[in-house]
Amino acid sequence: MLTLLSVSISTIVLINVKKWNWNALFVALAMMTFLSITTVNNSGSASWSFLSHSLAVDSLSAPLIILSCWLAPLCFLAQNVVKGNSGSLQNGFLALTCSIIFFLLLTFSSLNILSFFICFEATLIPTLVLITRWGANVERLQAGTYFLFYTLFGSLPLLVSIVLISQTTSTLMIPISEIVTLQGNTFFSINIWWIITIVAFLVKMPVYGFHLWLPKAHVEAPVAGSMILAAILLKLGGYGIIRMNAYFPDVTTLSAILTVICCWGALITSILCTRQTDLKALIAYSSVGHMSLVAAGTIVFSDWTISGAIMLMIAHGLVSSALFALANILYERTHTRNIFITRGFKMITVLLPFWWLISCAANLGLPPLPNLIGELYIITGIISWSIFLAPILGVATVFGAIYSLLIYQNTNTQSIVLSSMSFNEISPREHILILFHLLPLLSIIVAPNSCMVWSN
Amino acid sequence: MNRLVNAFLLTSLIAGTSLVIFSNHWFPIWLGLELSTLSIIPLLSYTSQSRSVEATLKYFLVQAFSAALLLNGAVLNLWISNSWDVNSITSPISYFIITAALIIKLGLAPCHFWFPDVLSGLPFLSTIIIACWQKIAPMFLLLSLSNLVSSEIIIVCSILSVLVGGWGGLNQISVRKILAYSSIGHLGWITCVAFFIPEVSYLLFLFYILNNTAILLICHNGSLYYLSSLSKSNVIPITAILFSIALLSLGGLPPLGGFINKVIPLIVFSLNGNNFIIPFFLIGSLISLFFYIRIVFNTSLTLFPQHSLNIVSFRTGNSSLSQPIISTLIPITIWGLLLLPIFFLFI
C-alpha cells in the first residue's frame, strides 16, 4: 500500500518533463494501476490485507482503489483541450488530478476515521479548482459554491460525530468498529448521532433531497472533473456509509425512513431524467438515481444489499464516466449539450454508436453487465426488507430503461441536424478512452467476487 | 518617518507588549497596554491620508477607554482582595470589569464595532500590527485570567463573535473589512477554547496569527485593497496560488493547516461534554468560508478580460522584504496539519 501511495505522490514530479509530460504521467499512472490490481481479494471473505500502521486494504476498499487508479489515466486521455493552454496551466491541471487521486487512495485505504475524514475533505479543494478554473460557462462559480457548501454542510457534523466517537470509545480504528458500543447521552441520542454521521455521505452520494449540487457541478465541470466526480467522488459516500454503519447497529426507525426516501428519490430522478434538455444534466440525474439506490442498499445493510451496493458502485463508476466521456466527444465538436441539437450521429460516426449502445445498455441494467447484478442484489434485498417498496423500485428501473434508451436514440438514431454535419473524425484516443471504460465491465462479469465480498 | 524614530516606536511597542506579558502586578500591565497604544499612534497617523488619521483616532479612543476600564477593575480588585497581584482575581465583579475591558480591546462581539472601521482605514503594514501584534497582550491576559475564574461570558461573547464574523463579512467589498470580520470570527473560536483549556488557546492563537500575517503580507505586496483589484494584481503567479491556499486554510478546510483551528476546539468542546454550542460555531465558520471562497474565486480561479495596457509586470514594484517572510509563513498552511499531535500534550 505504501508503494502505491509513494508512486502516486511521486508522479507529480513528472509534470516537469519537457514535451512528454502528459505521456509520462499516463504511463506512470498506468503502472500504478497495475500495482493496484494486486490488492484485489478473491478469497471470498472480507479480510484486511496489506496491513500497516495506518493503511490497509480490505475487500470493500480494493475495488474502489483500483477504480480510482484506473480512471486517472483515462482522465488524461479525455481532457485534450487543455493542451491548448499555456505550460503552467497544463501543469496545474495535471498536478490537480494527481493530487485528487493521491487523496482518494489515502481515503480508501486509511484505517483511522479521522484520517479518512481529512482525505475525504481534501478531495474537495482540487475538484473545486478544477470546476471553477477549467470550466467553460459563467455559472461555474455558482456550481463550485454549491458543490463546496453542500458537501461541507454535511461533513462538518460528520467531524463532530467523529470527535464524539473518539471521546466515547477512545479509539478511531475502523477494524474494531464492530465491537464498540456507542451510548448516547440524554440530549444527544443515538438517532441524532446517526443522522449527523450519515448526512455527509448522503449529500456526497447524492440522494434525492441533497442532490442539487450534482447537476450544476457536472454541467460546469470539464470532462476530467466530471469523470472523476461521477466515478469516484460519489462512491466516497457509499464507502463512508458502509464503514460508519458498523457503529450504529440498532437505529431502526430512522434508517427505515431514510431507505424509503432513497427509493422514492431513485424513482423521482428517473422520471426527471426523461425531461432534461442538457445531455450532461441527464447523465448527472441518472447518477443521482443509481446512487440513491446504492444509498438505500447501504442503509438497509444486509449481506445482499451491501454486495449489490459495492458492485453497483464500481459498475456505475465505469459506465457513468464512459457516458460523460461520450458526451464530451460530441460537445468538443458541436459545442452544445442540448439534446435537441446533438442527435443523429449514427450517420457520421462509425464506431461511436456501438460505444453509445453498450454504455446506455449498461446504464439501464442489461444482463450480463455488472450494473444489473448490483441493481438486482440491492432490489432483492430491499424487497425482502419490505414488500411495499417493490412497485417503486420496479417503476424506477423501468424509467431507468426509458431514459437510457432515450439517450441512445436521441444521440444516434434520430435525424441529424444539418449544421453538425461538419464533424471531425473520432480519433483513436477517444476510441481507446471509451474502450478502456467498458473493458473492465467484461472482466467484472467473469469475476464478480472481486467486487462483491462483504461479510461483517 | 525618520528611521530612528521608527525604530524607537517599534521598540517601545514591543516593550509595551512584553511588559504586559511578564508582569504580576496590575499597574505595569496597564502601563504596558497604554504604552503599546501610544507608541503606534505616530506609526499609524504619520501619513497624508485623512482616513488613516481618522482610524488612528478611533483606535486610540477605544483602546484608552478599555485600558482605563481595566485599571478601574484592577483597583476594584485591590479594594476587594487587598492585592495587586494578577492571580488574585476572585470576585466576579472585578473579573467581569477586567474581562469586559479585554473584550473591547480584542474586538470580540458585542464590542466589535470599532474593529472593521479602524482596520479599513489603515494601510496593510499597519493592519498587521493592529490585527496581529496588538492582540497578543489582551489575549494573554484573557487566557491567564480564565485559568483563575471561569465565567460563561467568554462563551457568550465567542459565540456572538463567530456569528458576527460570519454575517458581517458577507456584504463587504473591501479586503481589509473582510479580513477584520474574519479576525473577529477566529478570535471567537480561540477564546471559547479559553474557557476550557487555556493552553490550547495559545496554540490556536499562534496558528491564526501566522496565517493572518501571511495573508496580510501578500495583500500588502500586491496592494489588494478591494475585491476589484484582486484579479488585476501584479503579484508573482505562485503567490496568487499560495494566497488562495492561505485563505482556504483560514477557512478551515482540511488538509490545510487551518483545519487545526477547527478540529481542536471541537475536540475540546466535546471533551468537556459541551456539545450544545458546537452548531453555532459550525454555522459561523461555514458563512465565513463563503467570503473566503469569494476572494479565492476573484484571485486565481477566474480570468477577467484585460486590456494589454493593464497587465503590469510582476518584476517591478514588489516589496522585497516581505517575500522571504511570506515564504516562511506559508508552509504552516500547507503542512500545518502534521502539527496536530502537539495538541495532545495539553490534554
HADDOCK unambig.tbl for C-alpha pairs under 7 A between the chains (distance, minus, plus):
assign (segid A and resid 118 and name CA) (segid B and resid 254 and name CA) 5.56 0.50 0.50
assign (segid A and resid 118 and name CA) (segid B and resid 255 and name CA) 5.86 0.50 0.50
assign (segid A and resid 119 and name CA) (segid B and resid 255 and name CA) 6.94 0.50 0.50
assign (segid A and resid 121 and name CA) (segid B and resid 254 and name CA) 5.87 0.50 0.50
assign (segid A and resid 122 and name CA) (segid B and resid 254 and name CA) 5.56 0.50 0.50
assign (segid A and resid 122 and name CA) (segid B and resid 255 and name CA) 5.38 0.50 0.50
assign (segid A and resid 129 and name CA) (segid B and resid 301 and name CA) 6.84 0.50 0.50
assign (segid A and resid 132 and name CA) (segid B and resid 301 and name CA) 5.97 0.50 0.50
assign (segid A and resid 133 and name CA) (segid B and resid 301 and name CA) 4.78 0.50 0.50
assign (segid A and resid 133 and name CA) (segid B and resid 302 and name CA) 6.22 0.50 0.50
assign (segid A and resid 156 and name CA) (segid B and resid 282 and name CA) 6.94 0.50 0.50
assign (segid A and resid 160 and name CA) (segid B and resid 266 and name CA) 6.76 0.50 0.50
assign (segid A and resid 163 and name CA) (segid B and resid 267 and name CA) 5.89 0.50 0.50
assign (segid A and resid 164 and name CA) (segid B and resid 270 and name CA) 6.36 0.50 0.50
assign (segid A and resid 167 and name CA) (segid B and resid 271 and name CA) 6.55 0.50 0.50
